[in-house]
Amino acid sequence: MNASSAKTCGPGRPKDLEKRAAILLAAKQLFPVHGFDGTSMDTIAAQAGVSKLTVYSHFTDKESLFAEAVRAKCAEQMPGELFAVDVRGPIREQLLAIARAFFTLVTSDEAIALHRLLTTGAGGSEKLAQMFWEAGPQTLQCEFASFLEREVEAGQLEVTDIPRASSQFFCLLKGELHARQLCGCSGAPFAESEIDAHVAATVDMFLRAYLPRQSAIP
């Protein structure tokens, strides 16, 4: 095998990464629609254009693939750069960016479909629900908690219970709009102005609770 062939065929090389990406894309599309039990590794392999053996070479079992698909979807909508702290910039703008990305994620068709499957019992076992929680919501809360911790160290915020504050922020962001969507009574897609007002009000409420006492919301 020559050097150029080695570059494309070796483990971890671009060709393998492309196959992994295709498998994850198929999983992200299929699990929300068909649920965990209704999505087979054969179907995922067929949609990804790879063999089932290739799927298992990247992911040891269907549960691992499910968790990684949830993790990948969250990373797409809320990449790590979103939680990078800029102490020179307005904290409100940073929080607005995080808030808008999170709201877009949890109100996406895929997220709503997966939530309904898991909460109705059609998505699989309690173990699967726990895997979803750890790969998705818990991971995001931990990333946001780290963001808050760095902001506290920089003097931008005063927070005594950072994990609780992180949970509060995301719960507030879901609010009535998300609840209406889960109930199937949201009607047409939310107007951008309605989303903007909801996100801004949530961020401002959060800041009123956790800004240093001498500070004011910009």
Secondary structure, DSSP 8 states (H G I E B T S, - for coil): --HHHHHHHSTTSHHHHHHHHHHHHHHHHHHHHHTTTT--HHHHHHHHTS-HHHHHHH-SSHHHHHHHHHHHHHHHHS-GGGG---TTS-HHHHHHHHHHHHHHHHTSHHHHHHHHHHHTTTT--HHHHHHHHHHTHHHHHHHHHHHHHHHHHTTS---S-HHHHHHHHHHHHHHHHHHHHHTT---S---HHHHHHHHHHHHHHHHHHHS-TT----
